[in-house]
Amino acid sequence: MAVPKRRHSSTRGKKRRTHWKLTIPAVHPCSHCSQPKRPHRVCPNCGYYDGEEVVASKA
């Protein structure tokens, strides 16, 4: 089993972890009801996607 001969410095580990970031999800207004929604997904409020009703609304 491979075991490192020398300890990696804390700076080296921190350099490797600089890319472990959370990103804020993109949100765009729905073209039908103007409620915020994720792009390329059915609107959870009205059920429209790309100008067509894909999911029947609850009301």
N, C-alpha and C positions, 0 to 999 in steps of 0.2 A: 504494500500500500504506500502511495507516495505521500511523504510528509515534508513540509517546507523546512529548509535548513535554517533560515533566518526569519525573524518576525517582520511582517510588513508594517511600515510606519502608519500612524493614524492619518497622516496627510494623504497617503496613497489610497487608503480606504475611502476617505472623504472625497477624493477626486473621482473615484469610481462611482460613488453614490450621488454625484451632482445631478444625474439624470433621473433620479427617483422622485419626480415631481408629479403632483396632481394637477390636472388641467381643468379649467372651468368648462363645462359642456356648452357648446354653441346653442343659442336660442334665437329663433326668428319668429316674427309675428305670423300667425296663420293668415293666408290670403282670403279666407272666407269669413272668419269671426274676429280676426286681429288679436286673438289670445296667444301668449307665448307658447311655442312648441319647438321640439327638436327638429332640425332639418331632415328631410327625406323620411319622415314618419307620419303616420296618420295623426291628425289632431285629436287629442283626448277629449277636448271640449265639444266639438261639433261632428267629428267623425269624417271630415273631408280630407282628401289627399289629391293634390294636383287638379283641383277644380271639380272633382267628382266625389259623391258621397260613397265611401267605402264601407263604413260601419254605421248601422242605423243609430240615430241619436236616442238617448234615454228618455227624453221628454216626449 
